[in-house]
Amino acid sequence: MAEAVVVRPDRKFVEEIIAAGGGDLKHCMQCANCSTVCELSDGRPFPRKEMVWAQWGLKDRLVADPDVWMCHQCNDCSRRCPRGARPGDMLAAVRRLTVAHYSVPRFMASLANRSAYLPLAFLVPIVLLAVALLVRDPIAQALGLETEPAFYASFFPHWLIIGLYGFFTGLAFVAAVVGVLRFWRAMKRSDEELGLYATPKGIPASVVGALKDILTHYRFGFCTAQKPRRLAHLAVFYGFLALFVVTSWAVVDLYVNPMLGIASRYPFDLMHPMKILANVGGVALIYGAVKVMVDRKRIQGPGAAASTSFDWIFVWLILGVGVTGFAVEIFRFTVGPEPAATIRTAAYATYFVHLVLVFQLLTYLPFSKFAHVLYRTVAMVYAEHTGRHRPVHRPQVPQIAAAPAELRLQGVTTETH
């Protein structure tokens, strides 16, 4: 006997999905073509069930759904949809709203992602860095710190950068941890309410399984309509990873190694292994950002992914960090020990812009498109932990349509507000 369930649609959430890029979701007629053609559905009603939940405005279900994060917006489903409902874009909109939903504080998500607030978002790091420069000399005198001889360190000392960025990056880290923990608890609570929660695999094994997928972008490789996007994402991912390693080692080499009696070699010369890794990472970052832009412009038609300010702000920010980083390096290795005043001013101005962009990227991480690396990772670990991930395989025979799995909608009553 079917159990009656009261559904309370959140109309505002439906409007938010539409505004965030999922505007065609109401065209869906539940034919299940999307679940049939999706290489990641593996016989499950994905993304069909998400389309139902979105049409009904079931916000609590969607923002606690790990399946939403398995999608890479390849838009195979959108390309095959006979009604043009574009499930891939709807899922992208839900991911954006999920980040905003779990953000702490929530207003930061609007500040980081809405083009109307972009001037204010950039004004924050500009003011903070300007204030840091104003207090640089008084703090150095009070602490007895000597002027660092390095070209850029005489303008913005390393101790000041590490202190400023360490503090605000730490705040961003706390906000990120709070957000993903809220997300994990919501996924668990949702599965428990549906009687689906189980843990066939331990957390350590789940983390290993998720990392294997992330490092290879394995599931992204099953996309068809936008398969070339995988290379761009891999380039950006490994570019960031390389630069993170270099930055971490620079801090170690600058402060930890001298305490251990090891001479510091920072700032690195061009042939230092870390400088080589940094340059390779920078090239990968720029290549990936440019390829993302080209792919989004080149791939047109039903299979093209919708682009919003949430996407473009992040892509341009990545490109800006990479380009200004190389510009800063060129100034460092081409100017002499006593450069002309105009050259020094241009170099310092470029360095300041680079610092602003890096600050923007790191401190807004939990609230921007960059947060995908956190929420997707957590969702993949949860999927491994609860047995939702199944081996992905290509069907031996092309499938045009298939009978969808039951969604158990019998006996449902709706209650609107």
C-alpha positions as CSV (number, residue, x, y, z in Angstrom):
1,M,0.0,0.0,0.0
2,A,1.5,3.4,-1.1
3,E,2.4,5.8,1.6
4,A,1.1,9.4,1.2
5,V,3.8,12.1,1.2
6,V,3.1,15.8,1.5
7,V,5.2,17.8,-0.9
8,R,5.8,21.5,-0.2
9,P,7.2,23.1,-3.3
10,D,9.6,26.0,-2.9
11,R,8.6,28.3,-5.7
12,K,11.4,30.7,-4.9
13,F,13.9,28.0,-5.3
14,V,12.5,27.1,-8.8
15,E,12.8,30.8,-9.7
16,E,16.4,30.7,-8.4
17,I,17.2,27.7,-10.6
18,I,15.8,29.4,-13.6
19,A,17.7,32.6,-12.9
20,A,21.0,30.6,-12.4
21,G,20.9,29.0,-15.9
22,G,18.3,26.2,-15.6
23,G,15.6,28.2,-17.3
24,D,14.3,25.3,-19.6
25,L,13.6,22.8,-16.8
26,K,9.8,23.2,-17.2
27,H,10.0,21.8,-20.7
28,C,10.7,18.3,-19.2
29,M,8.0,15.8,-19.9
30,Q,9.7,12.9,-18.0
31,C,10.5,10.8,-21.1
32,A,13.7,9.5,-19.4
33,N,15.9,10.0,-22.4
34,C,18.4,11.9,-20.2
35,S,18.8,8.9,-17.9
36,T,19.1,6.6,-20.9
37,V,21.9,8.5,-22.6
38,C,23.8,9.6,-19.5
39,E,27.0,7.4,-19.3
40,L,27.0,7.9,-15.5
41,S,23.4,7.0,-14.7
42,D,24.1,3.2,-14.8
43,G,20.4,2.3,-14.9
44,R,19.4,4.8,-12.2
45,P,16.8,7.6,-12.7
46,F,19.6,10.3,-13.1
47,P,19.1,13.1,-14.0
48,R,15.4,12.4,-14.4
49,K,14.7,12.4,-10.6
50,E,16.6,15.7,-10.3
51,M,14.4,17.2,-13.0
52,V,11.3,16.1,-11.1
53,W,12.6,17.6,-7.9
54,A,13.6,20.8,-9.6
55,Q,10.1,21.2,-11.2
56,W,8.5,20.6,-7.8
57,G,10.9,23.0,-6.0
58,L,12.2,20.3,-3.7
59,K,15.2,22.3,-2.5
60,D,16.0,20.1,0.5
61,R,16.3,17.1,-1.8
62,L,18.5,18.8,-4.4
63,V,21.0,20.6,-2.2
64,A,21.6,17.3,-0.3
65,D,21.9,15.2,-3.5
66,P,25.4,13.9,-4.1
67,D,24.4,12.7,-7.6
68,V,24.2,16.4,-8.7
69,W,28.0,16.6,-8.3
70,M,28.7,13.5,-10.3
71,C,27.7,15.5,-13.4
72,H,30.4,17.4,-15.3
73,Q,27.9,19.2,-17.5
74,C,28.9,17.4,-20.6
75,N,25.3,18.0,-21.7
76,D,24.9,14.7,-23.5
77,C,21.5,14.7,-21.9
78,S,20.7,18.1,-23.2
79,R,21.7,17.3,-26.7
80,R,19.4,14.3,-26.7
81,C,16.4,15.9,-25.0
82,P,13.4,16.0,-27.4
83,R,11.9,18.9,-25.5
84,G,15.1,21.0,-25.0
85,A,14.8,20.9,-21.3
86,R,18.6,21.0,-20.8
87,P,19.1,18.8,-17.7
88,G,22.8,19.5,-17.7
89,D,22.4,23.2,-17.3
90,M,19.7,22.6,-14.6
91,L,22.3,20.6,-12.6
92,A,24.9,23.3,-13.0
93,A,22.4,25.8,-11.6
94,V,21.7,23.5,-8.7
95,R,25.4,23.2,-7.9
96,R,25.8,26.9,-7.9
97,L,22.8,27.2,-5.5
98,T,24.1,24.4,-3.3
99,V,27.4,26.3,-2.8
100,A,25.4,29.4,-1.9
101,H,23.1,27.4,0.4
102,Y,25.9,26.0,2.5
103,S,28.2,29.1,2.4
104,V,29.1,30.7,5.8
105,P,28.5,33.7,5.7
106,R,26.0,33.3,2.9
107,F,26.2,36.9,1.5
108,M,29.8,36.1,0.4
109,A,28.4,33.8,-2.3
110,S,26.6,36.8,-3.9
111,L,29.7,39.0,-3.5
112,A,31.9,36.5,-5.2
113,N,29.7,35.5,-8.1
114,R,27.4,38.3,-9.2
115,S,28.8,40.6,-11.8
116,A,26.9,43.6,-10.2
117,Y,28.9,43.1,-7.0
118,L,32.2,42.5,-8.8
119,P,33.7,46.0,-8.2
120,L,33.0,45.6,-4.5
121,A,34.5,42.1,-4.5
122,F,37.7,43.5,-5.9
123,L,37.7,46.6,-3.8
124,V,38.0,44.5,-0.6
125,P,41.5,43.1,-1.4
126,I,42.6,46.4,-2.9
127,V,41.8,48.2,0.4
128,L,43.3,45.5,2.6
129,L,46.6,45.4,0.6
130,A,46.8,49.1,0.5
131,V,46.3,49.3,4.3
132,A,49.0,46.6,4.7
133,L,51.4,48.7,2.8
134,L,50.6,51.7,5.0
135,V,51.4,49.8,8.2
136,R,54.4,48.0,6.7
137,D,57.1,50.3,8.0
138,P,55.7,50.9,11.4
139,I,55.3,47.2,12.0
140,A,58.8,46.4,10.7
141,Q,60.3,49.1,13.0
142,A,58.3,47.8,16.0
143,L,59.4,44.2,15.5
144,G,62.9,45.1,14.4
145,L,62.6,43.5,11.0
146,E,65.2,44.3,8.4
147,T,64.3,45.3,4.8
148,E,64.5,42.2,2.6
149,P,66.9,42.7,-0.4
150,A,64.7,40.8,-3.0
151,F,63.2,43.0,-5.7
152,Y,59.6,42.6,-4.8
153,A,60.2,41.9,-1.1
154,S,61.4,45.5,-0.7
155,F,58.0,46.6,-1.8
156,F,55.8,43.9,-0.1
157,P,57.9,41.9,2.4
158,H,57.4,38.2,2.6
159,W,56.5,38.4,6.3
160,L,53.7,40.8,5.5
161,I,52.3,38.6,2.6
162,I,52.4,35.5,4.6
163,G,50.8,37.1,7.6
164,L,48.0,38.8,5.6
165,Y,47.3,35.9,3.3
166,G,47.7,33.3,6.0
167,F,45.1,35.0,8.2
168,F,42.4,35.5,5.5
169,T,43.1,32.1,3.8
170,G,42.7,30.6,7.3
171,L,39.3,32.3,7.6
172,A,38.4,30.9,4.1
173,F,39.5,27.5,5.2
174,V,37.3,27.6,8.3
175,A,34.3,28.7,6.1
176,A,35.0,25.9,3.6
177,V,35.2,23.2,6.4
178,V,31.9,24.5,7.9
179,G,30.2,24.5,4.5
180,V,31.2,21.0,3.4
181,L,30.4,19.5,6.9
182,R,26.9,21.0,6.6
183,F,26.7,19.4,3.1
184,W,27.9,16.0,4.4
185,R,25.3,16.0,7.2
186,A,22.6,17.0,4.8
187,M,23.4,14.2,2.4
188,K,23.4,11.7,5.3
189,R,20.1,13.0,6.8
190,S,18.4,12.9,3.4
191,D,19.4,9.3,2.8
192,E,18.4,8.3,6.4
193,E,14.9,9.8,5.8
194,L,14.5,7.8,2.6
195,G,15.9,4.6,4.3
196,L,18.8,4.5,1.9
197,Y,21.7,5.2,4.2
198,A,24.4,2.5,4.3
199,T,28.2,2.5,4.6
200,P,29.6,-0.5,2.7
201,K,33.0,1.2,2.4
202,G,35.1,3.0,5.1
203,I,36.1,6.6,4.8
204,P,39.8,6.1,4.1
205,A,39.1,3.7,1.2
206,S,36.4,6.1,0.0
207,V,38.9,9.0,-0.1
208,V,41.3,6.9,-2.1
209,G,38.6,5.9,-4.6
210,A,37.5,9.5,-5.0
211,L,41.1,10.7,-5.4
212,K,41.8,8.2,-8.2
213,D,38.8,9.5,-10.1
214,I,39.7,13.1,-9.4
215,L,43.4,12.8,-10.5
216,T,42.4,11.2,-13.8
217,H,39.0,12.9,-14.3
218,Y,38.0,9.4,-15.2
219,R,34.2,9.9,-15.3
220,F,34.6,13.1,-17.3
221,G,36.1,10.9,-20.1
222,F,32.7,9.3,-20.7
223,C,31.2,12.5,-21.9
224,T,30.4,12.7,-25.6
225,A,29.1,16.1,-26.5
226,Q,31.8,18.1,-24.8
227,K,34.6,15.5,-24.3
228,P,37.3,18.0,-25.3
229,R,36.6,20.0,-22.1
230,R,38.3,17.2,-20.1
231,L,41.7,18.4,-21.2
232,A,41.1,22.0,-20.2
233,H,39.9,20.9,-16.7
234,L,42.9,18.6,-16.3
235,A,45.3,21.5,-17.3
236,V,43.7,23.9,-14.8
237,F,43.7,21.2,-12.0
238,Y,47.3,20.3,-12.4
239,G,48.4,23.9,-12.9
240,F,46.9,24.8,-9.6
241,L,48.4,21.7,-8.0
242,A,51.9,22.6,-9.2
243,L,51.6,26.2,-8.0
244,F,50.3,25.1,-4.6
245,V,53.4,22.8,-4.2
246,V,55.7,25.6,-5.2
247,T,54.1,28.1,-2.9
248,S,54.2,25.7,0.0
249,W,57.9,24.9,-0.6
250,A,58.8,28.6,-0.9
251,V,57.4,29.2,2.6
252,V,59.3,26.1,3.9
253,D,62.5,27.2,2.2
254,L,62.2,30.8,3.4
255,Y,61.5,30.2,7.1
256,V,61.7,26.5,8.0
257,N,65.0,25.5,6.3
258,P,67.1,28.3,7.9
259,M,65.9,27.1,11.3
260,L,67.1,23.6,10.4
261,G,70.5,24.9,9.3
262,I,69.7,24.6,5.6
263,A,70.5,27.6,3.5
264,S,67.5,29.2,1.8
265,R,67.6,29.5,-1.9
266,Y,64.5,31.7,-2.2
267,P,63.9,33.6,-4.4
268,F,64.5,30.8,-6.8
269,D,66.5,31.3,-10.0
270,L,65.1,30.2,-13.4
271,M,66.8,26.8,-13.3
272,H,65.7,25.9,-9.8
273,P,63.4,22.8,-9.9
274,M,60.7,24.7,-8.1
275,K,60.8,27.6,-10.5
276,I,60.6,25.2,-13.4
277,L,57.6,23.5,-11.8
278,A,56.0,26.9,-11.2
279,N,56.5,27.9,-14.9
280,V,55.1,24.6,-16.1
281,G,52.1,25.1,-13.7
282,G,51.6,28.6,-14.9
283,V,51.6,27.6,-18.5
284,A,49.1,24.8,-17.8
285,L,46.9,27.3,-15.9
286,I,46.8,29.8,-18.8
287,Y,46.4,27.0,-21.4
288,G,43.5,25.5,-19.4
289,A,41.7,28.9,-18.9
290,V,42.1,29.8,-22.6
291,K,40.9,26.4,-23.7
292,V,37.9,26.6,-21.4
293,M,37.0,29.9,-23.1
294,V,37.6,28.5,-26.6
295,D,35.6,25.4,-25.9
296,R,32.6,27.3,-24.5
297,K,32.6,29.5,-27.6
298,R,33.3,26.7,-30.1
299,I,30.8,24.1,-28.9
300,Q,27.4,25.4,-29.9
301,G,23.9,24.0,-30.3
302,P,21.9,21.8,-27.9
303,G,25.1,20.2,-26.5
304,A,26.6,23.5,-25.5
305,A,26.8,24.3,-21.8
306,A,25.2,27.5,-20.6
307,S,27.7,30.1,-19.4
308,T,26.9,32.4,-16.5
309,S,28.8,35.0,-14.5
310,F,29.4,32.2,-12.0
311,D,31.5,30.5,-14.6
312,W,33.1,33.4,-16.4
313,I,34.3,35.3,-13.3
314,F,36.2,32.3,-12.2
315,V,37.7,31.6,-15.7
316,W,38.9,35.2,-16.1
317,L,40.3,35.2,-12.6
318,I,42.4,32.1,-13.4
319,L,43.7,33.6,-16.6
320,G,44.5,36.9,-14.8
321,V,46.4,35.1,-12.1
322,G,48.5,33.2,-14.7
323,V,49.2,36.2,-17.0
324,T,50.1,38.6,-14.2
325,G,52.3,35.9,-12.6
326,F,54.4,35.6,-15.7
327,A,54.5,39.4,-16.1
328,V,55.8,39.7,-12.5
329,E,58.5,37.1,-13.3
330,I,59.5,38.9,-16.5
331,F,60.1,42.1,-14.6
332,R,62.1,40.3,-11.9
333,F,64.5,38.7,-14.4
334,T,64.9,41.5,-16.9
335,V,65.3,44.7,-14.7
336,G,68.7,45.4,-13.2
337,P,69.5,46.0,-9.6
338,E,68.8,49.7,-9.9
339,P,65.9,50.0,-12.5
340,A,64.5,53.3,-13.6
341,A,61.7,54.7,-11.6
342,T,59.1,54.1,-14.3
343,I,60.2,50.5,-14.6
344,R,60.1,49.9,-10.9
345,T,56.6,51.5,-10.7
346,A,55.3,49.4,-13.5
347,A,56.8,46.2,-11.9
348,Y,55.3,47.0,-8.5
349,A,51.9,47.9,-10.0
350,T,51.9,44.6,-11.8
351,Y,52.8,42.8,-8.6
352,F,50.0,44.6,-6.7
353,V,47.5,43.5,-9.3
354,H,48.8,39.9,-9.1
355,L,48.4,40.0,-5.3
356,V,44.8,41.3,-5.6
357,L,43.9,38.5,-8.0
358,V,45.5,35.8,-5.9
359,F,43.7,37.2,-2.8
360,Q,40.5,37.1,-4.7
361,L,41.0,33.6,-5.8
362,L,41.9,32.2,-2.4
363,T,39.7,34.1,0.0
364,Y,36.6,33.7,-2.1
365,L,37.3,30.0,-2.7
366,P,34.4,28.6,-0.5
367,F,31.9,30.8,-2.2
368,S,32.9,30.8,-5.9
369,K,33.0,28.3,-8.7
370,F,36.3,27.3,-7.2
371,A,34.3,25.7,-4.4
372,H,33.4,22.9,-6.8
373,V,36.7,21.3,-6.0
374,L,35.5,21.0,-2.4
375,Y,31.9,20.0,-2.8
376,R,32.5,17.6,-5.7
377,T,35.3,15.9,-3.8
378,V,33.0,15.5,-0.7
379,A,30.1,14.3,-2.8
380,M,32.4,11.7,-4.5
381,V,33.8,10.5,-1.2
382,Y,30.2,10.2,0.2
383,A,29.2,8.3,-2.9
384,E,32.0,5.9,-2.5
385,H,31.3,5.6,1.2
386,T,27.6,4.8,0.8
387,G,28.0,2.6,-2.3
388,R,26.3,5.0,-4.7
389,H,29.3,4.8,-7.1
390,R,29.1,1.9,-9.4
391,P,31.6,0.8,-12.1
392,V,31.0,3.0,-15.1
393,H,30.9,1.2,-18.4
394,R,29.9,2.0,-21.9
395,P,26.8,0.1,-23.2
396,Q,27.6,-2.5,-25.8
397,V,24.5,-1.5,-27.8
398,P,23.6,2.1,-28.4
399,Q,20.4,2.9,-26.4
400,I,17.8,5.2,-27.8
401,A,15.3,5.0,-25.0
402,A,14.7,2.8,-22.0
403,A,12.0,2.2,-19.4
404,P,12.9,4.5,-16.5
405,A,13.3,3.2,-13.0
406,E,10.3,3.8,-10.8
407,L,10.4,7.0,-8.8
408,R,7.6,5.9,-6.4
409,L,5.4,8.9,-6.9
410,Q,2.2,7.0,-6.1
411,G,0.0,8.5,-3.4
412,V,1.7,11.8,-3.4
413,T,-0.3,14.9,-2.5
414,T,1.0,18.4,-3.1
415,E,0.7,21.4,-0.9
416,T,1.5,24.8,-2.3
417,H,2.1,28.0,-0.4
